[in-house]
Amino acid sequence: MAARNTARKRAFQILFESDQRDTDVLTVLADWIRHARSDTRQPPVSEYARELVAGYAERAARIDELIAQYAVGWTLDRMPVVDRNILRIGAYELLWVDETPDAVVLDEAVQLAKEFSTDDSPSFVNGLLGRLKELKPSLRRDEAH
């Protein structure tokens, strides 16, 4: 599953750049794809990375609402940019990608937090995504109505 790990990292990087530039995430995705085609040193954006970015973009408002609702003591704007975007990818994959086991989603998000964020971030990311995992049945039921 190294390919999926790389895809998650790439999707995180795209969301992070979008957040930093205050640019639409699908525009940034298109830039990355175009750049990868024209520069052989740039690795391609895998189909799964595209799926993660597009999936987040489609449900961005709902995902950000859930993160804000369950991030105890943090508003979305005050949250570290790295953590916010790791949580966005993780929340999308956890709630809407049934093929990926929940434990894998949480583990991969924690690994991204260890690699790219602060010492406190892995436990924060794990706690928030763990809460969403517990609520997953009711969150999905709410969305169906």
N, CA and C atoms as a LAMMPS dump frame, in Angstrom:
ITEM: TIMESTEP
0
ITEM: NUMBER OF ATOMS
435
ITEM: BOX BOUNDS ff ff ff
-5.0000000000000000e+02 5.0000000000000000e+02
-5.0000000000000000e+02 5.0000000000000000e+02
-5.0000000000000000e+02 5.0000000000000000e+02
ITEM: ATOMS id mol type element x y z
1 1 1 N 0.81 -1.21 0
2 1 2 C 0 0 0
3 1 3 C 0.85 1.27 0
4 2 1 N 2.101 1.166 -0.396
5 2 2 C 2.961 2.347 -0.473
6 2 3 C 2.395 3.366 -1.451
7 3 1 N 1.728 2.897 -2.503
8 3 2 C 1.146 3.812 -3.483
9 3 3 C 0.051 4.664 -2.844
10 4 1 N -0.756 4.066 -1.998
11 4 2 C -1.816 4.831 -1.317
12 4 3 C -1.214 5.818 -0.322
13 5 1 N -0.153 5.398 0.351
14 5 2 C 0.542 6.286 1.285
15 5 3 C 1.044 7.522 0.538
16 6 1 N 1.665 7.3 -0.613
17 6 2 C 2.176 8.395 -1.433
18 6 3 C 1.021 9.267 -1.935
19 7 1 N -0.081 8.647 -2.302
20 7 2 C -1.251 9.395 -2.779
21 7 3 C -1.81 10.297 -1.679
22 8 1 N -1.873 9.794 -0.461
23 8 2 C -2.371 10.603 0.653
24 8 3 C -1.45 11.79 0.904
25 9 1 N -0.163 11.533 0.849
26 9 2 C 0.812 12.607 1.057
27 9 3 C 0.659 13.671 -0.035
28 10 1 N 0.516 13.245 -1.284
29 10 2 C 0.355 14.182 -2.396
30 10 3 C -0.95 14.964 -2.24
31 11 1 N -2.031 14.287 -1.885
32 11 2 C -3.313 14.974 -1.68
33 11 3 C -3.187 16.001 -0.558
34 12 1 N -2.516 15.635 0.518
35 12 2 C -2.281 16.574 1.62
36 12 3 C -1.511 17.794 1.115
37 13 1 N -0.468 17.577 0.329
38 13 2 C 0.336 18.685 -0.186
39 13 3 C -0.496 19.628 -1.056
40 14 1 N -1.381 19.055 -1.85
41 14 2 C -2.241 19.865 -2.714
42 14 3 C -3.221 20.686 -1.87
43 15 1 N -3.85 20.066 -0.885
44 15 2 C -4.754 20.803 -0.005
45 15 3 C -4.013 21.881 0.773
46 16 1 N -2.817 21.547 1.245
47 16 2 C -2.005 22.513 1.988
48 16 3 C -1.693 23.728 1.108
49 17 1 N -1.258 23.473 -0.117
50 17 2 C -0.939 24.58 -1.026
51 17 3 C -2.178 25.42 -1.312
52 18 1 N -3.291 24.774 -1.54
53 18 2 C -4.543 25.483 -1.786
54 18 3 C -4.888 26.396 -0.609
55 19 1 N -4.743 25.868 0.594
56 19 2 C -5.03 26.614 1.817
57 19 3 C -4.079 27.805 1.94
58 20 1 N -2.798 27.572 1.722
59 20 2 C -1.789 28.627 1.849
60 20 3 C -1.987 29.738 0.818
61 21 1 N -2.325 29.344 -0.412
62 21 2 C -2.499 30.321 -1.498
63 21 3 C -3.908 30.907 -1.537
64 22 1 N -4.812 30.354 -0.709
65 22 2 C -6.215 30.751 -0.717
66 22 3 C -6.78 30.643 -2.137
67 23 1 N -6.502 29.466 -2.737
68 23 2 C -6.899 29.169 -4.11
69 23 3 C -7.753 27.907 -4.095
70 24 1 N -8.68 27.825 -5.028
71 24 2 C -9.531 26.65 -5.136
72 24 3 C -8.682 25.381 -5.248
73 25 1 N -9.044 24.367 -4.491
74 25 2 C -8.267 23.132 -4.427
75 25 3 C -8.213 22.416 -5.782
76 26 1 N -9.285 22.483 -6.553
77 26 2 C -9.267 21.826 -7.861
78 26 3 C -8.364 22.556 -8.85
79 27 1 N -8.205 23.863 -8.681
80 27 2 C -7.261 24.634 -9.501
81 27 3 C -5.835 24.213 -9.184
82 28 1 N -5.537 24.056 -7.91
83 28 2 C -4.203 23.62 -7.492
84 28 3 C -3.943 22.201 -7.996
85 29 1 N -4.932 21.33 -7.902
86 29 2 C -4.799 19.967 -8.42
87 29 3 C -4.465 20.007 -9.911
88 30 1 N -5.184 20.798 -10.665
89 30 2 C -4.922 20.91 -12.112
90 30 3 C -3.512 21.426 -12.374
91 31 1 N -3.051 22.378 -11.563
92 31 2 C -1.676 22.888 -11.694
93 31 3 C -0.66 21.779 -11.467
94 32 1 N -0.884 20.972 -10.432
95 32 2 C 0.035 19.869 -10.123
96 32 3 C 0.066 18.854 -11.263
97 33 1 N -1.093 18.531 -11.805
98 33 2 C -1.174 17.557 -12.905
99 33 3 C -0.444 18.103 -14.132
100 34 1 N -0.703 19.361 -14.457
101 34 2 C -0.063 19.993 -15.607
102 34 3 C 1.461 20.045 -15.426
103 35 1 N 1.885 20.411 -14.242
104 35 2 C 3.319 20.507 -13.954
105 35 3 C 3.993 19.136 -14.062
106 36 1 N 3.31 18.104 -13.564
107 36 2 C 3.868 16.743 -13.623
108 36 3 C 4.023 16.271 -15.066
109 37 1 N 3.128 16.721 -15.929
110 37 2 C 3.212 16.328 -17.348
111 37 3 C 4.357 17.033 -18.07
112 38 1 N 4.648 18.263 -17.659
113 38 2 C 5.659 19.045 -18.376
114 38 3 C 7.06 18.945 -17.765
115 39 1 N 7.169 18.436 -16.553
116 39 2 C 8.463 18.351 -15.872
117 39 3 C 8.694 16.899 -15.442
118 40 1 N 9.636 16.237 -16.076
119 40 2 C 9.876 14.821 -15.776
120 40 3 C 10.396 14.592 -14.363
121 41 1 N 10.904 15.63 -13.723
122 41 2 C 11.382 15.487 -12.335
123 41 3 C 10.231 15.497 -11.338
124 42 1 N 9.091 15.992 -11.767
125 42 2 C 7.917 16.07 -10.904
126 42 3 C 7.147 14.749 -10.978
127 43 1 N 6.942 14.075 -9.85
128 43 2 C 6.199 12.801 -9.902
129 43 3 C 4.743 13.046 -10.295
130 44 1 N 4.132 12.081 -10.975
131 44 2 C 2.737 12.241 -11.385
132 44 3 C 1.795 12.251 -10.178
133 45 1 N 0.636 12.826 -10.389
134 45 2 C -0.409 12.826 -9.371
135 45 3 C -1.261 11.588 -9.639
136 46 1 N -1.207 10.623 -8.734
137 46 2 C -1.891 9.351 -8.952
138 46 3 C -3.406 9.521 -8.976
139 47 1 N -4.044 8.524 -9.511
140 47 2 C -5.506 8.523 -9.574
141 47 3 C -6.116 8.607 -8.168
142 48 1 N -5.506 7.917 -7.204
143 48 2 C -6.06 7.95 -5.852
144 48 3 C -5.88 9.328 -5.213
145 49 1 N -4.753 9.975 -5.455
146 49 2 C -4.549 11.337 -4.946
147 49 3 C -5.603 12.273 -5.534
148 50 1 N -5.867 12.117 -6.818
149 50 2 C -6.902 12.929 -7.482
150 50 3 C -8.265 12.675 -6.852
151 51 1 N -8.555 11.394 -6.578
152 51 2 C -9.829 11.03 -5.961
153 51 3 C -9.981 11.669 -4.581
154 52 1 N -8.911 11.646 -3.792
155 52 2 C -8.963 12.239 -2.455
156 52 3 C -9.193 13.744 -2.528
157 53 1 N -8.478 14.414 -3.416
158 53 2 C -8.616 15.869 -3.537
159 53 3 C -10.012 16.226 -4.052
160 54 1 N -10.455 15.544 -5.094
161 54 2 C -11.78 15.821 -5.661
162 54 3 C -12.888 15.492 -4.654
163 55 1 N -12.702 14.407 -3.908
164 55 2 C -13.687 14.035 -2.896
165 55 3 C -13.784 15.076 -1.799
166 56 1 N -12.632 15.569 -1.356
167 56 2 C -12.665 16.64 -0.358
168 56 3 C -13.357 17.873 -0.949
169 57 1 N -12.975 18.245 -2.181
170 57 2 C -13.541 19.45 -2.803
171 57 3 C -15.064 19.361 -2.885
172 58 1 N -15.56 18.185 -3.209
173 58 2 C -17.006 17.983 -3.345
174 58 3 C -17.73 18.14 -2.016
175 59 1 N -17.066 17.772 -0.93
176 59 2 C -17.708 17.793 0.393
177 59 3 C -17.014 18.747 1.369
178 60 1 N -16.303 19.728 0.853
179 60 2 C -15.478 20.611 1.687
180 60 3 C -16.266 21.281 2.814
181 61 1 N -17.421 21.819 2.491
182 61 2 C -18.194 22.528 3.512
183 61 3 C -18.583 21.583 4.649
184 62 1 N -19.056 20.391 4.317
185 62 2 C -19.469 19.418 5.348
186 62 3 C -18.274 18.937 6.161
187 63 1 N -17.167 18.662 5.483
188 63 2 C -15.972 18.19 6.189
189 63 3 C -15.45 19.27 7.14
190 64 1 N -15.364 20.5 6.67
191 64 2 C -14.886 21.584 7.534
192 64 3 C -15.837 21.819 8.702
193 65 1 N -17.131 21.663 8.451
194 65 2 C -18.12 21.8 9.516
195 65 3 C -17.899 20.728 10.597
196 66 1 N -17.676 19.491 10.179
197 66 2 C -17.442 18.404 11.134
198 66 3 C -16.153 18.61 11.914
199 67 1 N -15.097 19.003 11.233
200 67 2 C -13.821 19.245 11.918
201 67 3 C -14 20.348 12.956
202 68 1 N -14.637 21.436 12.564
203 68 2 C -14.854 22.545 13.491
204 68 3 C -15.721 22.123 14.676
205 69 1 N -16.73 21.313 14.401
206 69 2 C -17.648 20.885 15.45
207 69 3 C -16.963 19.998 16.491
208 70 1 N -16.064 19.125 16.054
209 70 2 C -15.481 18.14 16.971
210 70 3 C -14.052 18.442 17.407
211 71 1 N -13.475 19.529 16.93
212 71 2 C -12.132 19.926 17.359
213 71 3 C -12.267 20.742 18.639
214 72 1 N -12.294 20.063 19.748
215 72 2 C -12.504 20.703 21.045
216 72 3 C -11.409 21.731 21.301
217 73 1 N -11.828 22.963 21.553
218 73 2 C -10.882 24.019 21.88
219 73 3 C -10.194 24.659 20.678
220 74 1 N -10.558 24.261 19.47
221 74 2 C -9.929 24.822 18.271
222 74 3 C -10.983 25.252 17.269
223 75 1 N -10.821 26.456 16.737
224 75 2 C -11.622 26.828 15.582
225 75 3 C -10.823 26.406 14.356
226 76 1 N -11.488 26.253 13.247
227 76 2 C -10.809 25.843 12.017
228 76 3 C -9.712 26.845 11.64
229 77 1 N -9.987 28.122 11.805
230 77 2 C -9.01 29.158 11.447
231 77 3 C -7.792 29.172 12.362
232 78 1 N -7.965 28.809 13.617
233 78 2 C -6.851 28.814 14.572
234 78 3 C -6.013 27.544 14.509
235 79 1 N -6.572 26.509 13.939
236 79 2 C -5.899 25.22 13.854
237 79 3 C -4.66 25.34 12.955
238 80 1 N -3.56 24.675 13.308
239 80 2 C -2.398 24.697 12.42
240 80 3 C -2.79 24.217 11.011
241 81 1 N -2.283 24.908 9.997
242 81 2 C -2.641 24.623 8.605
243 81 3 C -2.357 23.164 8.249
244 82 1 N -1.229 22.646 8.713
245 82 2 C -0.883 21.251 8.42
246 82 3 C -1.946 20.324 9.001
247 83 1 N -2.273 20.506 10.257
248 83 2 C -3.254 19.638 10.914
249 83 3 C -4.614 19.729 10.237
250 84 1 N -5.03 20.939 9.918
251 84 2 C -6.326 21.156 9.28
252 84 3 C -6.436 20.352 7.978
253 85 1 N -5.368 20.353 7.192
254 85 2 C -5.421 19.673 5.896
255 85 3 C -5.232 18.17 6.006
256 86 1 N -4.486 17.712 6.981
257 86 2 C -4.421 16.272 7.251
258 86 3 C -5.807 15.78 7.681
259 87 1 N -6.463 16.541 8.534
260 87 2 C -7.807 16.166 8.99
261 87 3 C -8.812 16.17 7.843
262 88 1 N -8.674 17.1 6.924
263 88 2 C -9.589 17.147 5.781
264 88 3 C -9.486 15.878 4.946
265 89 1 N -8.256 15.479 4.624
266 89 2 C -8.056 14.243 3.851
267 89 3 C -8.56 13.042 4.648
268 90 1 N -8.18 12.985 5.931
269 90 2 C -8.585 11.862 6.778
270 90 3 C -10.091 11.765 6.935
271 91 1 N -10.751 12.895 7.152
272 91 2 C -12.205 12.881 7.324
273 91 3 C -12.897 12.421 6.044
274 92 1 N -12.422 12.913 4.899
275 92 2 C -13.025 12.47 3.643
276 92 3 C -12.87 10.956 3.485
277 93 1 N -11.646 10.483 3.663
278 93 2 C -11.391 9.057 3.443
279 93 3 C -12.142 8.195 4.459
280 94 1 N -12.181 8.643 5.69
281 94 2 C -12.86 7.893 6.748
282 94 3 C -14.368 7.774 6.49
283 95 1 N -14.974 8.875 6.099
284 95 2 C -16.435 8.9 5.994
285 95 3 C -16.977 8.504 4.621
286 96 1 N -16.171 8.65 3.565
287 96 2 C -16.726 8.426 2.225
288 96 3 C -15.977 7.424 1.36
289 97 1 N -14.854 6.879 1.841
290 97 2 C -14.126 5.877 1.054
291 97 3 C -14.223 4.55 1.796
292 98 1 N -15.221 3.773 1.433
293 98 2 C -15.512 2.534 2.163
294 98 3 C -14.435 1.462 1.986
295 99 1 N -13.688 1.509 0.885
296 99 2 C -12.683 0.467 0.625
297 99 3 C -11.491 0.532 1.588
298 100 1 N -11.278 1.69 2.2
299 100 2 C -10.133 1.839 3.105
300 100 3 C -10.585 1.584 4.538
301 101 1 N -9.971 0.621 5.221
302 101 2 C -10.336 0.361 6.623
303 101 3 C -10.098 1.598 7.5
304 102 1 N -10.999 1.816 8.437
305 102 2 C -10.903 2.978 9.32
306 102 3 C -9.553 3.049 10.031
307 103 1 N -9.056 1.917 10.497
308 103 2 C -7.78 1.904 11.212
309 103 3 C -6.637 2.389 10.319
310 104 1 N -6.689 2.066 9.047
311 104 2 C -5.665 2.513 8.099
312 104 3 C -5.739 4.03 7.93
313 105 1 N -6.945 4.562 7.805
314 105 2 C -7.124 6.005 7.663
315 105 3 C -6.511 6.734 8.859
316 106 1 N -6.845 6.275 10.055
317 106 2 C -6.321 6.921 11.252
318 106 3 C -4.804 6.808 11.324
319 107 1 N -4.275 5.62 11.064
320 107 2 C -2.827 5.417 11.127
321 107 3 C -2.101 6.3 10.11
322 108 1 N -2.613 6.364 8.902
323 108 2 C -1.966 7.17 7.855
324 108 3 C -2.013 8.654 8.204
325 109 1 N -3.121 9.129 8.744
326 109 2 C -3.233 10.534 9.136
327 109 3 C -2.253 10.852 10.265
328 110 1 N -2.144 9.962 11.223
329 110 2 C -1.198 10.157 12.329
330 110 3 C 0.237 10.184 11.792
331 111 1 N 0.547 9.318 10.842
332 111 2 C 1.89 9.306 10.243
333 111 3 C 2.185 10.621 9.527
334 112 1 N 1.216 11.161 8.814
335 112 2 C 1.405 12.458 8.159
336 112 3 C 1.649 13.547 9.197
337 113 1 N 0.901 13.504 10.288
338 113 2 C 1.088 14.499 11.35
339 113 3 C 2.476 14.375 11.973
340 114 1 N 2.953 13.149 12.165
341 114 2 C 4.301 12.954 12.701
342 114 3 C 5.354 13.519 11.76
343 115 1 N 5.142 13.326 10.464
344 115 2 C 6.121 13.764 9.476
345 115 3 C 6.114 15.273 9.243
346 116 1 N 4.933 15.888 9.254
347 116 2 C 4.827 17.278 8.81
348 116 3 C 4.442 18.291 9.876
349 117 1 N 4.052 17.849 11.082
350 117 2 C 3.519 18.805 12.042
351 117 3 C 4.26 18.75 13.377
352 118 1 N 3.619 19.255 14.4
353 118 2 C 4.234 19.392 15.718
354 118 3 C 4.167 18.084 16.509
355 119 1 N 4.833 18.054 17.628
356 119 2 C 4.825 16.871 18.491
357 119 3 C 3.428 16.561 19.041
358 120 1 N 2.606 17.587 19.219
359 120 2 C 1.262 17.395 19.748
360 120 3 C 0.247 16.983 18.678
361 121 1 N 0.597 17.181 17.433
362 121 2 C -0.354 16.969 16.342
363 121 3 C -0.815 15.527 16.163
364 122 1 N 0.074 14.53 16.257
365 122 2 C -0.419 13.157 16.057
366 122 3 C -1.561 12.78 17.001
367 123 1 N -1.458 13.142 18.269
368 123 2 C -2.536 12.78 19.203
369 123 3 C -3.795 13.603 18.92
370 124 1 N -3.645 14.846 18.508
371 124 2 C -4.789 15.681 18.148
372 124 3 C -5.521 15.099 16.939
373 125 1 N -4.762 14.779 15.901
374 125 2 C -5.336 14.202 14.673
375 125 3 C -6.006 12.872 14.991
376 126 1 N -5.33 12.015 15.747
377 126 2 C -5.887 10.714 16.109
378 126 3 C -7.179 10.87 16.916
379 127 1 N -7.174 11.79 17.858
380 127 2 C -8.358 11.997 18.695
381 127 3 C -9.556 12.484 17.909
382 128 1 N -9.34 13.455 17.027
383 128 2 C -10.455 14 16.266
384 128 3 C -10.983 12.989 15.248
385 129 1 N -10.092 12.35 14.528
386 129 2 C -10.552 11.338 13.567
387 129 3 C -11.164 10.137 14.285
388 130 1 N -10.639 9.801 15.463
389 130 2 C -11.232 8.722 16.26
390 130 3 C -12.658 9.049 16.657
391 131 1 N -12.898 10.299 16.979
392 131 2 C -14.256 10.736 17.327
393 131 3 C -15.178 10.63 16.111
394 132 1 N -14.689 11.061 14.947
395 132 2 C -15.493 10.949 13.725
396 132 3 C -15.78 9.481 13.391
397 133 1 N -14.788 8.634 13.648
398 133 2 C -14.972 7.197 13.402
399 133 3 C -16.107 6.65 14.284
400 134 1 N -16.117 7.042 15.555
401 134 2 C -17.189 6.605 16.467
402 134 3 C -18.557 7.078 15.988
403 135 1 N -18.601 8.276 15.443
404 135 2 C -19.863 8.884 15.02
405 135 3 C -20.237 8.563 13.577
406 136 1 N -19.363 7.848 12.882
407 136 2 C -19.544 7.585 11.451
408 136 3 C -20.945 7.089 11.09
409 137 1 N -21.504 6.084 11.778
410 137 2 C -22.851 5.631 11.4
411 137 3 C -23.897 6.74 11.463
412 138 1 N -23.872 7.531 12.522
413 138 2 C -24.88 8.603 12.649
414 138 3 C -24.583 9.754 11.679
415 139 1 N -23.326 10.045 11.409
416 139 2 C -22.994 11.111 10.461
417 139 3 C -23.454 10.742 9.055
418 140 1 N -23.263 9.492 8.692
419 140 2 C -23.692 9.041 7.374
420 140 3 C -25.222 9 7.283
421 141 1 N -25.873 8.63 8.38
422 141 2 C -27.324 8.6 8.416
423 141 3 C -27.864 10.031 8.254
424 142 1 N -27.241 10.998 8.952
425 142 2 C -27.659 12.397 8.86
426 142 3 C -27.535 12.913 7.432
427 143 1 N -26.467 12.514 6.754
428 143 2 C -26.25 12.995 5.391
429 143 3 C -27.278 12.427 4.415
430 144 1 N -27.759 11.23 4.691
431 144 2 C -28.733 10.602 3.799
432 144 3 C -30.082 11.321 3.818
433 145 1 N -30.336 12.078 4.866
434 145 2 C -31.638 12.771 4.983
435 145 3 C -31.583 14.183 4.493
